[in-house]
Amino acid sequence: MATHAVIDSVVGPLTVVAHEGEIVGLYMDLQRHRPADDMLGELDLRARRAEPFKTAADQLGAYFAGTLTRFTLPLAPRGSVFQQRVWAGLHDIPYGDTESYGGLAERIGSPGAARAVGLANGKNPIGIIIPCHRVVGSDGSLTGYGGGIDRKRQLLDLERAVSGAALF
């Protein structure tokens, strides 16, 4: 049975969903493709002190403070084989860097599938931790982000400030 906890963050409340000790979802408020609240499992106010919620909250806090550049959490995103390939490929985009949808499609062995990559990216159930915000348009523009373009910019600006990477 899934349970969830809500964690405060600089980008607003984050709902972390876990099932059998693994994170299966991380959703922002007002996020596109966010499941209905009754699909998130039981809200457990004590869960924030239990695993994996405690470690998720600690790591998210460190990420937003600029002291964590790679998450080490037990993840179990649910999706198709293609979606899983896209989400796995997102982990390889370096902190503070970006990659185009087409570049990601080519890198995961699906050249010409930029649109499909974009759709899979948009369905990423574990945003921020699986860094879908690092995918941009072929011209470097900030396109489509389930949490909103302003949040995407905020996450990328945070990472670039910490890493010293060049701006778009």
N, C-alpha and C positions, 0 to 999 in steps of 0.2 A: 504494500500500500504506500502510495506517495504521500509525503508530507512537505510542507513548505514553511519558509520563514521569510520575513521582510527585513532587509538590511538597508539602513540609511547610507547614502553616498552623495558625492558632490554632483552627480547627474540625476539625483532624485532617488526615490525608493526603488530598491532592486528586490524582486521576488526570486528566491532561490528554491528550486524544487529538487527533492532527492527521493530516490527509490532504492531500498536495500543498500544504503551507504554510499551510493554514487549520485553525482549531480546529473540530473536529466534536463534541467531547465534553469535559465536565468533570464528574467524578463524585466524590462523597464516599465514604468507606468506609461500608459498611452502608447504602447508599442504595437506596431502592425504585426499581425500573426500571433499575438498573445492569446494563449488558450483562455477559455472562459474560466472564471474563478473556481467553479465546481470541478474543473478538470485538474486543478493544481494539487489536489489532495488536501488533507487536513492541515489547517493552520495550527501550528504548535508553538505557543509563546515560549515554551521552554526549549524548543529546538535550537534556538540561536546559541545555546551553550553546549549543544551536542554536535557530534560529527555527522556529516561533513560540514554542517553549517558554521561551526566555530572557525574551522580552518578557512572556509570560503570567506567569511567576514574578515578574518585577519589578513588574508592574501589580497582581497579587494581593497582593504584599507591601505595596505602597503603599496599596491598598484597606484591608487589615487594620490598617495604621498610621494610617488616617484621613486620608491625604493625597491620595487619588484618589477621585473621586466618579463618574467615567464611564470605562468601559473603551474603549480604541481598539485592538482586536485584529481580525485577519481571521477572521471567523466564517462557518461554513457548516453550520448545524444542518440535519439531515435529518428531514423529516416531511411530512405532508400539506399541502395549500394552506391549510386552516383552521388547522392547528397553526402554520404559518409566520406567519399573520396574528396569532395570539395572541402568539407569541414576539416579533414585531415590536412589538406593542402594549406589551409589558413594558418595552421600552427607554424608553417615554415616561412611565413612572411616575417622578416625581422622586426622587432620592436622599433618603433619610430620610423618605419619605412612603409611604403605602399606598393601595391601591384595592381595592374589593370585586370579586369574580368577576362579579357582575351589572354593575357599573360598567364593567369592562373589556369585557364582552360588548357592552354598548351602544356604547362608544367605538369598537370595531372594526367596528361595523355589523351586529352579530348580537344585537339585543335579545332577551331571553328565553332566551339560550343559556348561562346561567351554569354549568350542569352541564357542558356541552361544553367551555367555557373552562377549568373546573376540571380536566377530564381532560387537555386539551392542556397545561395548565400543569404538571400532574404528570409529563408525558412530556418536559418540557424537557430536552434533552440537554446543555445548557451552563449548569448552575446557577451561581449567584452572578453570573457575567458577564452572562448574560441573567437579570435579577433577578426570578425567580419568587417569591422570598421576600417580595416587597412586596405580594403579593395575599393578602387576608384575607377573612373571612366578612362578610356584610352588616352584622353587629352589631359589627364590628371585632375579632372573636375570631381568634386564630391557629389556623387550620384547615389540615389536610393539607399537609405539606411532605415531599418525598421524602427529605430529609436528617434529618428528625425535627423536632418542634416546638421542642425546646431549641435546636437550631442556628438555626432560623428566628428565634426570639427573640433569640439572640445576634447575628445579622446585623442585625436591625432595631434592637436596642439600640446597636450600634456606629454605625450610620448616624445615628440620632437624637442620639447624644452629639456627633457631629461637626457635624451640621447645625443642632442646636438645635431640631429639630422637637418638637412636643408628643408626649407619650406617648399610647398608645392611648386 
